[in-house]
Amino acid sequence: MSEQIRALEELARMDAQLKALNDALVEERTRLSTLEKNLAELDARLEREQAGLKATERARGDAQQEARTMSVQIDHSRDKLNRSRTEREQQAAQREVEELRKLIRDKDDDVQKLGVEAESVRAQIEATEGQAKTVRSELDACRGDIEAKVKTLEADHSSTSGGRGALVRALPASLYRKYDALRAKKGTGVTTTTDGTCRACNMALPPQLFHRLSREPSIEQCPSCQRLIYFVAPEPAVKD
């Protein structure tokens, strides 16, 4: 039984190490993935903003062209007004001139508003480019470091996993299945007691169970948390 306890103890230590390695792998991969995702989102936003700027500038150019066209039309309307021979012709030409003037004023307002909008979009593009540059620099700087860490962690994980099989074979199949199920459910499948208290759940063990554990090497289950439990003698007091 003492050999099984040693194998179980070592297996629990190795599984804790594997969990730490897995957590570290997830953290490093998540860090890299987050940076790549942030950069992709910024690049997509920059593309949308640049497309919006082109559309705004195109609309502004169209408005300017329409204003120029109406300016030519108003010149023709003034000529028509000057050539008018009757009051009716003069009134019609005058209305035409006034309507064109109003349209030109409205179009000039549109040009001005679109100009302000374009400047705002340019400022936003500049800000987005700055953010993308910062994230890209951070990604370029740490990509190699992160990938090296991941490679090292994967190698450690593989090495640790390779040694786990021998420990599993040293345990009875039923005991290992129980340990593995508890570990999957509770995070840890084994614990110890020194003073009659389960170190995992801090609940007192029944006296008979504690006596049995402390009398001879054995593996039982904590009645409270169900983890596999064995006795570890207290460390001797250090004398001054």
MOJOMO-V458452 format. One record per pair of residues at least 6 apart in sequence whose C-alpha atoms are under 8 Angstrom apart, sorted by sequence separation. I is the first residue (numbers start at 1). GAP is how many residues later the second one is. D is the distance in Angstrom with one decimal. If there is no record, write none. Layout:
BEGIN
I,GAP,D
I,GAP,D
END
This chain:
BEGIN
84,6,5.3
182,6,6.6
183,6,4.1
192,6,6.3
193,6,6.0
197,6,5.5
198,6,6.3
212,6,7.8
213,6,7.4
221,6,5.4
222,6,6.4
182,7,4.6
183,7,7.8
191,7,7.1
192,7,5.9
197,7,4.3
198,7,6.7
213,7,7.6
221,7,4.4
222,7,6.1
81,8,7.4
168,8,6.8
181,8,7.5
191,8,6.3
192,8,7.7
196,8,5.9
197,8,5.7
220,8,5.6
221,8,5.4
81,9,5.5
84,9,7.8
180,9,6.6
191,9,5.9
196,9,5.5
219,9,6.4
220,9,5.3
179,10,5.0
196,10,7.9
219,10,5.7
220,10,6.5
179,11,6.9
196,11,7.4
219,11,5.0
81,12,5.1
218,12,6.1
80,13,6.3
81,13,6.5
217,13,7.4
218,13,7.7
196,14,5.6
217,14,7.2
78,15,7.3
77,16,6.0
78,16,7.9
77,17,7.8
205,17,7.0
213,17,6.2
214,17,5.6
205,18,7.3
213,18,5.5
214,18,7.9
77,19,6.6
78,19,6.7
214,19,7.9
77,20,5.8
203,21,6.8
210,21,8.0
74,22,7.9
74,23,5.7
201,23,7.3
198,24,7.0
201,24,6.3
200,25,7.7
74,26,6.2
73,27,7.7
74,27,7.4
71,29,7.9
70,30,6.5
198,31,7.7
70,33,7.8
71,33,7.3
70,34,6.6
67,36,8.0
191,36,6.5
193,36,7.0
67,37,5.4
190,37,5.3
191,37,6.1
192,37,5.1
193,37,6.3
194,37,5.9
189,38,5.3
190,38,4.6
191,38,4.9
192,38,5.0
193,38,5.0
194,38,5.3
188,39,7.7
189,39,6.2
190,39,5.8
191,39,6.9
192,39,5.7
193,39,6.0
194,39,5.7
195,39,7.8
67,40,6.0
192,40,6.4
194,40,5.8
66,41,7.5
67,41,7.0
64,43,7.4
63,44,6.1
64,44,7.4
182,44,7.8
63,45,7.7
182,45,6.5
63,47,6.9
64,47,6.4
63,48,6.0
179,48,7.7
179,49,6.9
60,50,7.5
61,50,8.0
60,51,5.3
60,54,5.7
59,55,7.5
60,55,6.9
57,57,7.4
56,58,6.3
57,58,7.7
56,61,7.4
57,61,6.7
56,62,6.1
53,65,6.0
53,68,6.1
52,69,7.6
53,69,7.1
49,72,6.8
49,75,7.7
50,75,7.0
49,76,6.3
46,79,6.3
46,82,6.3
45,83,7.7
46,83,7.0
42,86,6.7
42,87,8.0
42,89,7.5
43,89,6.9
42,90,5.8
39,93,6.0
39,96,6.2
38,97,7.4
39,97,6.6
35,100,6.8
36,103,7.3
35,104,6.2
32,107,7.5
32,111,6.9
32,114,7.1
29,117,7.8
28,118,6.2
28,121,7.6
29,121,7.5
28,122,6.7
25,125,6.0
25,128,6.5
24,129,7.6
25,129,7.6
21,132,6.3
21,135,7.7
22,135,7.7
21,136,6.4
18,139,6.2
18,142,7.0
18,143,7.5
14,146,7.0
14,150,7.2
11,153,6.8
11,156,6.2
10,157,7.5
11,157,7.5
8,159,7.5
7,160,5.6
7,161,7.8
7,163,6.5
8,163,7.4
7,164,7.0
4,166,6.9
4,167,5.9
12,176,7.5
12,177,7.4
12,178,6.8
9,181,7.7
8,182,7.7
5,212,7.8
5,213,7.5
5,214,7.1
2,215,5.7
1,216,6.0
2,216,7.3
1,217,6.0
1,218,7.8
5,225,7.5
END
